[in-house]
Amino acid sequence: SNRINVPKTLNNMKSVAVFAALCSSAVAFAPAKGPASPSSALHAASPFADEIGAQVPLGFWDPLGICADGDRENFDRLRYVEIKHGRVAMLAVVGYLTTYAGVRFPGAEDIPAGFAAWGALPLNVWVQMFFTWSAMEMINRDASEVHGYKPEFPGDFRNGSKINLDGKEKP
């Protein structure tokens, strides 16, 4: 007949592999250990150890010692810049993937995808990008000093909007 003979050791190895996979996936449903001890050396090493993002096993990770002096204003500025650059990077990836998928503006069909596009962009596109980036920089900034309110968190660019984060209007 057309039956393939598989060695018995191979069948045993498959069974062991499936059993090991099942056992390891069962660990996901085991009860969690209690919270990590806040008395660790990493926790005590920084005044920002309780901030969002400081997680076990690294704690507040500052390998260059930029925030070692405990300056709160500097920390908040760095957090603001980190959030802003993260948002720019996410938009850049979306733009890269969109053009790589073949989506083009009218008149730009012959511009290649990816990094090859930088050398093929005409001057008017560079001017448009400059003005777009400038407008985005002016609009998407912390304007709390203009509107007279305190942002709820770093990166809060609602700038006095009456809309809460849950989409409902503020009283």
C-alpha positions in Angstrom: 0.0 0.0 0.0 1.0 3.7 0.0 1.6 3.9 3.8 4.9 5.5 4.8 6.9 3.7 7.5 8.0 6.2 10.1 10.6 4.9 12.6 9.2 4.2 16.0 11.8 6.6 17.6 10.5 9.5 15.5 6.9 8.8 16.7 8.2 8.7 20.3 10.1 12.0 19.8 6.9 13.6 18.4 4.9 12.4 21.4 7.5 13.8 23.9 7.6 17.1 22.0 3.8 17.4 22.1 3.7 16.5 25.8 6.4 19.1 26.6 4.5 21.8 24.7 1.3 21.0 26.6 3.1 21.1 30.0 4.9 24.4 29.2 1.6 26.0 28.1 -0.1 24.9 31.4 2.4 27.1 33.3 0.6 30.2 31.8 -2.4 29.3 34.0 -0.4 28.8 37.2 -0.9 31.4 40.0 1.4 34.4 39.8 4.0 35.1 42.5 3.5 38.1 44.7 4.8 41.6 43.6 8.5 42.1 43.5 10.1 43.4 46.7 10.6 47.2 46.5 13.7 46.9 48.7 15.9 45.7 45.9 19.1 47.5 45.0 17.6 48.6 41.7 14.6 50.1 43.4 16.6 52.1 45.8 19.1 53.3 43.2 16.9 55.8 41.6 14.4 58.4 42.7 12.3 57.4 39.6 12.0 53.7 40.5 8.3 54.0 41.0 7.6 55.6 37.6 5.7 53.9 34.8 8.1 51.8 32.8 10.4 50.8 35.6 9.9 47.1 35.7 11.6 44.0 37.0 14.4 42.9 36.3 16.0 46.2 35.3 14.0 48.6 37.4 14.5 52.2 36.3 17.1 51.6 33.6 19.4 54.6 33.1 22.7 53.2 31.9 24.2 56.6 31.1 23.1 58.2 34.4 21.2 61.0 32.7 18.6 61.1 35.5 21.0 60.2 38.3 20.7 63.6 39.9 17.0 63.2 40.5 16.0 66.3 38.7 12.2 66.0 38.2 12.0 68.6 35.5 14.7 66.9 33.4 13.0 63.5 33.8 9.6 65.0 32.7 11.3 66.6 29.7 13.0 63.3 28.7 9.7 61.4 29.1 7.9 64.0 26.9 10.6 63.7 24.2 10.5 59.9 24.4 6.7 59.9 23.8 7.0 62.4 21.0 9.7 60.5 19.2 7.8 57.2 19.7 4.8 58.7 18.0 6.9 60.0 15.1 8.5 56.6 14.7 5.1 54.9 14.6 3.9 57.3 11.8 7.2 56.7 9.9 6.7 52.9 9.9 3.1 53.3 8.8 4.2 55.6 5.9 7.0 53.2 5.0 4.7 50.2 4.9 2.0 52.1 3.0 4.3 53.2 0.2 5.9 49.7 0.1 2.4 48.3 -0.5 2.2 50.5 -3.6 -0.1 53.3 -2.4 0.9 56.6 -4.0 -0.4 60.1 -4.3 -1.4 61.1 -7.8 1.7 62.2 -9.8 4.0 60.2 -7.6 3.4 56.8 -9.1 7.0 56.6 -10.5 8.7 57.3 -7.1 10.2 54.0 -5.8 9.3 52.5 -2.4 11.4 52.5 0.7 14.6 54.4 1.2 15.2 54.6 -2.5 12.5 57.3 -2.5 14.7 59.9 -0.8 16.8 60.4 -3.9 13.8 60.4 -6.3 11.7 63.1 -4.5 11.3 66.3 -6.5 11.9 69.7 -4.8 8.2 70.5 -4.5 7.7 67.4 -2.4 10.6 68.4 -0.1 9.0 71.8 0.4 5.6 70.3 1.1 7.2 67.9 3.7 9.0 70.8 5.3 5.8 72.8 5.7 3.8 69.8 6.9 6.4 68.9 9.5 6.5 72.6 10.6 2.8 72.7 11.0 2.7 69.5 12.9 5.4 70.8 15.2 3.5 74.0 15.9 0.1 72.3 16.4 1.1 69.1 18.3 3.0 70.6 21.2 2.3 71.2 24.9 0.4 74.5 24.8 -0.6 74.4 28.4 1.0 77.8 29.0 -1.2 79.3 26.2 -4.5 77.7 27.4 -3.8 77.9 31.1 -4.3 74.3 32.1 -2.1 71.5 33.5 -1.6 68.4 31.3 -2.7 65.2 33.0 0.4 63.2 31.9 3.5 63.7 29.7 2.4 63.8 26.0 -1.1 65.1 26.8 -1.6 67.3 23.8 -5.3 67.9 24.1 -4.4 71.5 24.9 -7.6 72.4 26.8 -10.0 70.4 24.7 -13.3 69.7 26.3 -13.1 66.0 25.3 -11.9 63.5 27.9 -9.8 60.5 27.0 -13.0 58.3 27.2 -14.6 60.5 24.5 -17.1 62.2 26.7 -17.2 66.0 27.1 -15.9 67.5 30.3 -18.3 69.4 32.5 
